[in-house]
């Protein structure tokens, strides 16, 4: 079953290659979507794919890159759209 998770990650997640590691992990799991830095020193991401890999990706968000220190992961479940063909870094706030 396809699912879509809109995720907000808080903590020390900017300037520690969190986005880059997220791209690598999502691609390895076969997830599509995007990740970006947002105001408030947070990271926002949309993960779309099969339920189990998306759940694994959300669990991974609590770890992140080796230098990250995650304090919270907020997950909002949405209807999958199928609009993505890859997982990328999105730029801009």
OpenMM code with the backbone's topology and positions (N, CA, C; nanometers):
from openmm import Vec3, app, unit

residues = "UNK UNK UNK UNK UNK UNK UNK UNK UNK UNK UNK UNK UNK UNK UNK UNK UNK UNK UNK UNK UNK UNK UNK UNK UNK UNK UNK UNK UNK UNK UNK UNK UNK UNK UNK UNK UNK UNK UNK UNK UNK UNK UNK UNK UNK UNK UNK UNK UNK UNK UNK UNK UNK UNK UNK UNK UNK UNK UNK UNK UNK UNK UNK UNK UNK UNK UNK UNK UNK UNK UNK UNK UNK UNK UNK UNK UNK UNK UNK UNK UNK UNK UNK UNK UNK UNK UNK UNK UNK UNK UNK UNK UNK".split()
positions = [
    Vec3(0.0834, -0.1179, 0.0000),
    Vec3(0.0000, 0.0000, 0.0000),
    Vec3(0.0885, 0.1251, 0.0000),
    Vec3(0.0598, 0.2165, -0.0916),
    Vec3(0.1346, 0.3420, -0.0995),
    Vec3(0.0879, 0.4373, 0.0093),
    Vec3(0.1861, 0.5072, 0.0681),
    Vec3(0.1568, 0.6067, 0.1711),
    Vec3(0.2410, 0.7311, 0.1446),
    Vec3(0.2045, 0.8393, 0.2129),
    Vec3(0.2792, 0.9652, 0.2020),
    Vec3(0.2898, 1.0255, 0.3415),
    Vec3(0.4125, 1.0554, 0.3832),
    Vec3(0.4373, 1.1179, 0.5126),
    Vec3(0.5040, 1.2530, 0.4909),
    Vec3(0.4480, 1.3556, 0.5515),
    Vec3(0.5044, 1.4907, 0.5493),
    Vec3(0.5682, 1.5090, 0.6869),
    Vec3(0.7005, 1.5239, 0.6880),
    Vec3(0.7773, 1.5136, 0.8116),
    Vec3(0.8513, 1.6440, 0.8414),
    Vec3(0.8552, 1.6804, 0.9693),
    Vec3(0.9305, 1.7965, 1.0166),
    Vec3(1.0253, 1.7486, 1.1261),
    Vec3(1.1541, 1.7722, 1.1067),
    Vec3(1.2560, 1.7244, 1.1997),
    Vec3(1.3206, 1.8439, 1.2687),
    Vec3(1.3257, 1.8379, 1.4014),
    Vec3(1.3827, 1.9459, 1.4819),
    Vec3(1.5082, 1.8981, 1.5538),
    Vec3(1.5918, 1.9952, 1.5922),
    Vec3(1.7156, 1.9655, 1.6636),
    Vec3(1.8318, 2.0255, 1.5880),
    Vec3(1.9488, 1.9674, 1.6051),
    Vec3(2.0655, 2.0114, 1.5279),
    Vec3(2.0657, 1.9312, 1.3973),
    Vec3(1.9931, 1.9848, 1.2984),
    Vec3(1.9752, 1.9121, 1.1729),
    Vec3(2.0145, 1.9947, 1.0501),
    Vec3(2.0613, 2.1161, 1.0716),
    Vec3(2.1121, 2.1971, 0.9601),
    Vec3(2.2623, 2.2145, 0.9787),
    Vec3(2.3345, 2.2117, 0.8662),
    Vec3(2.4790, 2.2257, 0.8711),
    Vec3(2.5508, 2.0980, 0.9123),
    Vec3(2.4792, 1.9853, 0.9104),
    Vec3(2.5379, 1.8565, 0.9505),
    Vec3(2.5136, 1.7489, 0.8440),
    Vec3(2.4854, 1.7919, 0.7206),
    Vec3(2.4629, 1.7021, 0.6053),
    Vec3(2.3395, 1.6145, 0.6215),
    Vec3(2.2432, 1.6593, 0.7010),
    Vec3(2.1207, 1.5815, 0.7220),
    Vec3(2.0475, 1.5565, 0.5905),
    Vec3(2.0347, 1.6600, 0.5071),
    Vec3(1.9627, 1.6431, 0.3796),
    Vec3(2.0312, 1.5411, 0.2898),
    Vec3(2.1620, 1.5489, 0.2807),
    Vec3(2.2363, 1.4570, 0.1948),
    Vec3(2.2190, 1.3118, 0.2390),
    Vec3(2.2299, 1.2894, 0.3675),
    Vec3(2.2101, 1.1542, 0.4202),
    Vec3(2.0661, 1.1080, 0.3994),
    Vec3(1.9719, 1.2012, 0.4095),
    Vec3(1.8318, 1.1671, 0.3876),
    Vec3(1.8089, 1.1204, 0.2443),
    Vec3(1.8684, 1.1913, 0.1486),
    Vec3(1.8566, 1.1520, 0.0081),
    Vec3(1.9109, 1.0104, -0.0113),
    Vec3(2.0293, 0.9836, 0.0418),
    Vec3(2.0898, 0.8508, 0.0262),
    Vec3(2.0009, 0.7415, 0.0849),
    Vec3(1.9499, 0.7641, 0.2049),
    Vec3(1.8674, 0.6636, 0.2727),
    Vec3(1.7354, 0.6421, 0.1988),
    Vec3(1.6713, 0.7506, 0.1580),
    Vec3(1.5430, 0.7393, 0.0874),
    Vec3(1.5600, 0.6645, -0.0448),
    Vec3(1.6642, 0.6970, -0.1176),
    Vec3(1.6873, 0.6275, -0.2461),
    Vec3(1.7151, 0.4802, -0.2236),
    Vec3(1.7916, 0.4482, -0.1191),
    Vec3(1.8214, 0.3088, -0.0881),
    Vec3(1.6932, 0.2317, -0.0561),
    Vec3(1.5975, 0.2985, 0.0082),
    Vec3(1.4702, 0.2347, 0.0443),
    Vec3(1.3665, 0.2401, -0.0683),
    Vec3(1.3980, 0.3074, -0.1786),
    Vec3(1.3042, 0.3155, -0.2904),
    Vec3(1.1917, 0.4150, -0.2689),
    Vec3(1.2182, 0.5165, -0.1867),
    Vec3(1.1178, 0.6184, -0.1553),
    Vec3(1.1360, 0.7376, -0.2484),
    Vec3(1.0253, 0.8000, -0.2865),
    Vec3(1.0313, 0.9224, -0.3659),
    Vec3(0.9876, 1.0398, -0.2800),
    Vec3(1.0196, 1.1624, -0.3277),
    Vec3(0.9814, 1.2829, -0.2555),
    Vec3(1.0943, 1.3830, -0.2521),
    Vec3(1.1031, 1.4567, -0.1425),
    Vec3(1.2055, 1.5618, -0.1319),
    Vec3(1.2346, 1.5936, 0.0141),
    Vec3(1.3454, 1.6655, 0.0356),
    Vec3(1.3851, 1.7124, 0.1675),
    Vec3(1.4429, 1.8522, 0.1518),
    Vec3(1.4202, 1.9398, 0.2522),
    Vec3(1.4757, 2.0750, 0.2473),
    Vec3(1.4912, 2.1308, 0.3884),
    Vec3(1.5797, 2.2299, 0.4010),
    Vec3(1.5905, 2.3063, 0.5246),
    Vec3(1.4775, 2.4076, 0.5276),
    Vec3(1.4242, 2.4338, 0.6469),
    Vec3(1.3227, 2.5378, 0.6628),
    Vec3(1.3596, 2.6256, 0.7821),
    Vec3(1.2928, 2.7357, 0.7924),
    Vec3(1.3174, 2.8280, 0.9035),
    Vec3(1.3018, 2.7580, 1.0376),
    Vec3(1.3675, 2.8136, 1.1371),
    Vec3(1.3604, 2.7530, 1.2697),
    Vec3(1.4592, 2.6399, 1.2872),
    Vec3(1.5600, 2.6340, 1.1986),
    Vec3(1.6618, 2.5286, 1.2044),
    Vec3(1.6011, 2.3893, 1.2025),
    Vec3(1.5005, 2.3729, 1.1170),
    Vec3(1.4360, 2.2431, 1.1024),
    Vec3(1.4549, 2.1921, 0.9602),
    Vec3(1.4239, 2.0648, 0.9411),
    Vec3(1.4241, 2.0012, 0.8099),
    Vec3(1.2826, 1.9521, 0.7832),
    Vec3(1.2367, 1.9739, 0.6604),
    Vec3(1.1054, 1.9274, 0.6164),
    Vec3(1.1262, 1.8258, 0.5054),
    Vec3(1.0459, 1.7217, 0.5040),
    Vec3(1.0571, 1.6209, 0.3990),
    Vec3(0.9202, 1.5622, 0.3672),
    Vec3(0.9074, 1.5141, 0.2440),
    Vec3(0.7905, 1.4371, 0.2029),
    Vec3(0.8431, 1.3030, 0.1536),
    Vec3(0.7925, 1.1955, 0.2147),
    Vec3(0.8301, 1.0596, 0.1773),
    Vec3(0.7080, 0.9907, 0.1184),
    Vec3(0.7258, 0.9332, 0.0002),
    Vec3(0.6150, 0.8619, -0.0624),
    Vec3(0.6646, 0.7267, -0.1114),
    Vec3(0.5882, 0.6234, -0.0810),
    Vec3(0.6257, 0.4892, -0.1233),
    Vec3(0.5437, 0.3860, -0.0494),
    Vec3(0.5925, 0.2633, -0.0519),
    Vec3(0.5254, 0.1556, 0.0192),
    Vec3(0.5343, 0.1809, 0.1695),
    Vec3(0.4358, 0.1329, 0.2415),
    Vec3(0.4230, 0.1601, 0.3848),
    Vec3(0.5476, 0.1235, 0.4654),
    Vec3(0.5998, 0.0039, 0.4486),
    Vec3(0.7139, -0.0408, 0.5303),
    Vec3(0.8387, 0.0446, 0.5090),
    Vec3(0.8807, 0.0716, 0.3840),
    Vec3(0.9981, 0.1578, 0.3664),
    Vec3(0.9769, 0.2994, 0.4210),
    Vec3(0.8567, 0.3545, 0.4078),
    Vec3(0.8308, 0.4891, 0.4605),
    Vec3(0.8393, 0.4871, 0.6130),
    Vec3(0.7867, 0.3831, 0.6768),
    Vec3(0.7985, 0.3709, 0.8225),
    Vec3(0.9457, 0.3616, 0.8647),
    Vec3(1.0252, 0.2860, 0.7882),
    Vec3(1.1684, 0.2764, 0.8171),
    Vec3(1.2364, 0.4119, 0.8017),
    Vec3(1.1949, 0.4878, 0.7015),
    Vec3(1.2533, 0.6195, 0.6787),
    Vec3(1.2219, 0.7126, 0.7940),
    Vec3(1.0998, 0.7075, 0.8425),
    Vec3(1.0619, 0.7911, 0.9565),
    Vec3(1.1443, 0.7533, 1.0796),
    Vec3(1.1617, 0.6254, 1.1032),
    Vec3(1.2451, 0.5811, 1.2158),
    Vec3(1.3882, 0.6300, 1.1980),
    Vec3(1.4389, 0.6249, 1.0745),
    Vec3(1.5751, 0.6717, 1.0466),
    Vec3(1.5884, 0.8209, 1.0775),
    Vec3(1.4836, 0.8976, 1.0560),
    Vec3(1.4883, 1.0426, 1.0803),
    Vec3(1.5299, 1.0756, 1.2228),
    Vec3(1.5008, 0.9885, 1.3181),
    Vec3(1.5408, 1.0121, 1.4569),
    Vec3(1.6919, 1.0035, 1.4732),
    Vec3(1.7604, 0.9349, 1.3823),
    Vec3(1.9069, 0.9235, 1.3870),
    Vec3(1.9716, 1.0292, 1.2974),
    Vec3(1.9342, 1.0275, 1.1696),
    Vec3(1.9876, 1.1244, 1.0747),
    Vec3(2.1353, 1.1054, 1.0479),
    Vec3(2.2012, 1.2140, 1.0110),
    Vec3(2.3444, 1.2088, 0.9815),
    Vec3(2.4231, 1.1898, 1.1108),
    Vec3(2.5489, 1.1460, 1.1007),
    Vec3(2.6278, 1.1197, 1.2219),
    Vec3(2.6402, 1.2399, 1.3166),
    Vec3(2.6428, 1.3618, 1.2648),
    Vec3(2.6590, 1.4802, 1.3494),
    Vec3(2.5261, 1.5405, 1.3954),
    Vec3(2.4154, 1.4881, 1.3462),
    Vec3(2.2836, 1.5423, 1.3830),
    Vec3(2.2483, 1.5050, 1.5265),
    Vec3(2.1677, 1.5905, 1.5876),
    Vec3(2.1097, 1.5635, 1.7198),
    Vec3(1.9611, 1.5956, 1.7102),
    Vec3(1.8817, 1.4943, 1.6854),
    Vec3(1.7384, 1.5117, 1.6610),
    Vec3(1.6637, 1.5189, 1.7939),
    Vec3(1.5782, 1.6214, 1.8071),
    Vec3(1.4988, 1.6346, 1.9288),
    Vec3(1.3514, 1.5994, 1.9058),
    Vec3(1.3045, 1.6074, 1.7801),
    Vec3(1.1645, 1.5753, 1.7527),
    Vec3(1.1451, 1.5435, 1.6054),
    Vec3(1.0546, 1.4516, 1.5776),
    Vec3(1.0129, 1.4194, 1.4411),
    Vec3(0.8603, 1.4220, 1.4403),
    Vec3(0.8049, 1.5214, 1.3704),
    Vec3(0.6597, 1.5349, 1.3577),
    Vec3(0.6176, 1.4749, 1.2241),
    Vec3(0.5187, 1.3885, 1.2255),
    Vec3(0.4731, 1.3201, 1.1039),
    Vec3(0.3269, 1.3524, 1.0784),
    Vec3(0.2981, 1.3992, 0.9580),
    Vec3(0.1612, 1.4219, 0.9133),
    Vec3(0.1353, 1.3289, 0.7952),
    Vec3(0.0375, 1.2418, 0.8085),
    Vec3(0.0043, 1.1483, 0.7012),
    Vec3(-0.0891, 1.2155, 0.6020),
    Vec3(-0.0571, 1.1992, 0.4730),
    Vec3(-0.1357, 1.2589, 0.3653),
    Vec3(-0.1654, 1.1530, 0.2608),
    Vec3(-0.2543, 1.1851, 0.1687),
    Vec3(-0.2844, 1.0939, 0.0577),
    Vec3(-0.1668, 1.0950, -0.0405),
    Vec3(-0.1188, 0.9778, -0.0827),
    Vec3(-0.0114, 0.9747, -0.1819),
    Vec3(-0.0601, 1.0285, -0.3167),
    Vec3(0.0289, 1.0969, -0.3870),
    Vec3(-0.0080, 1.1571, -0.5152),
    Vec3(0.0604, 1.0913, -0.6342),
    Vec3(0.1725, 1.0248, -0.6100),
    Vec3(0.2472, 0.9651, -0.7208),
    Vec3(0.3176, 1.0667, -0.8082),
    Vec3(0.3317, 1.1891, -0.7588),
    Vec3(0.3889, 1.2966, -0.8400),
    Vec3(0.5401, 1.2917, -0.8538),
    Vec3(0.6084, 1.2133, -0.7716),
    Vec3(0.7551, 1.2119, -0.7719),
    Vec3(0.8093, 1.0897, -0.8461),
    Vec3(0.9250, 1.1086, -0.9093),
    Vec3(0.9903, 0.9965, -0.9758),
    Vec3(1.1231, 0.9614, -0.9095),
    Vec3(1.1688, 1.0458, -0.8152),
    Vec3(1.2977, 1.0272, -0.7492),
    Vec3(1.2878, 1.0933, -0.6116),
    Vec3(1.3963, 1.0886, -0.5371),
    Vec3(1.4040, 1.1624, -0.4112),
    Vec3(1.5140, 1.2657, -0.4247),
    Vec3(1.4816, 1.3922, -0.3985),
    Vec3(1.5747, 1.5014, -0.4227),
    Vec3(1.5792, 1.6007, -0.3066),
    Vec3(1.6788, 1.6893, -0.3133),
    Vec3(1.6854, 1.8030, -0.2222),
    Vec3(1.6086, 1.9171, -0.2871),
    Vec3(1.5163, 1.9743, -0.2131),
    Vec3(1.4421, 2.0933, -0.2588),
    Vec3(1.5076, 2.2143, -0.1938),
    Vec3(1.5192, 2.3219, -0.2664),
    Vec3(1.5847, 2.4416, -0.2129),
    Vec3(1.4850, 2.5522, -0.1916),
    Vec3(1.5155, 2.6388, -0.0967),
    Vec3(1.4297, 2.7510, -0.0663),
    Vec3(1.3457, 2.7239, 0.0566),
    Vec3(1.3051, 2.8286, 0.1204),
    Vec3(1.2236, 2.8168, 0.2404),
    Vec3(1.0793, 2.8282, 0.1995),
] * unit.nanometer
topology = app.Topology()
chain = topology.addChain("A")
for resn in residues:
    res = topology.addResidue(resn, chain)
    for name in ("N", "CA", "C"):
        topology.addAtom(name, app.Element.getBySymbol(name[0]), res)
